[in-house]
Amino acid sequence: MEGSSLRHWKVIPILLITLQFTTNMVLSLADAPFDNQRNIEYIKSSCSSTTYPRLCYRSLSIYANKINTSPRLLVDTALNVTLKASKSTSRLMVKISRIHGLRPRVAAAMADCIEVIGDSVDELQQSIEELGHISRSNFALTMSDIQTWVSAALTDEDTCMDGFAGKSMNGNVKTMVRKRIVKTAHLTSNALALVNNYASTQSNLP
């Protein structure tokens, strides 16, 4: 009888631990939809201050759980999304430039685009690296550098688009290039807006 009683008392703590674990798990699952909705609303609200809010929301909402409601993670994600698009555009430029029979003006514009988009990629990479080292003590200086680099990346993309302006550039190549560059430039513009918002908000903190 005594052995049976001891086994009974040993089982009770296990049951209590299991019950506590199950309760915590259920509560966590119940909170998950609320947390995700809160994160999505945060992204939507942040994107409302950008020039292209719908593109901003579409490109960032899929990372809602990663971003949470963190301004720094929002900026970091926006920069990484833009960098990915810039790299993809750069690869497309190189591929198109190898097409035989391009008109001289088109070939020249492609060469210029490849160079400036390459610069854009480098500037976005620098921005992301700097953001990773940001702290309260170096915040203002670092954010100023990031703003300069992202702004320069946007200027580079605009320069590429300018190279394909004019009637003499009509054709499939112009259409394909401008479509990709425009989207990349819009992503960069949105990222810059979020960077500027982060810089101004955080600089007011005590």
Secondary structure as GFF3:
##gff-version 3
##sequence-region A 1 206
A	DSSP	alpha_helix	2	47	.	.	.	ID=ss1
A	DSSP	alpha_helix	53	60	.	.	.	ID=ss2
A	DSSP	three_ten_helix	61	63	.	.	.	ID=ss3
A	DSSP	alpha_helix	64	67	.	.	.	ID=ss4
A	DSSP	alpha_helix	71	97	.	.	.	ID=ss5
A	DSSP	alpha_helix	104	131	.	.	.	ID=ss6
A	DSSP	alpha_helix	139	162	.	.	.	ID=ss7
A	DSSP	three_ten_helix	167	169	.	.	.	ID=ss8
A	DSSP	alpha_helix	172	203	.	.	.	ID=ss9
###
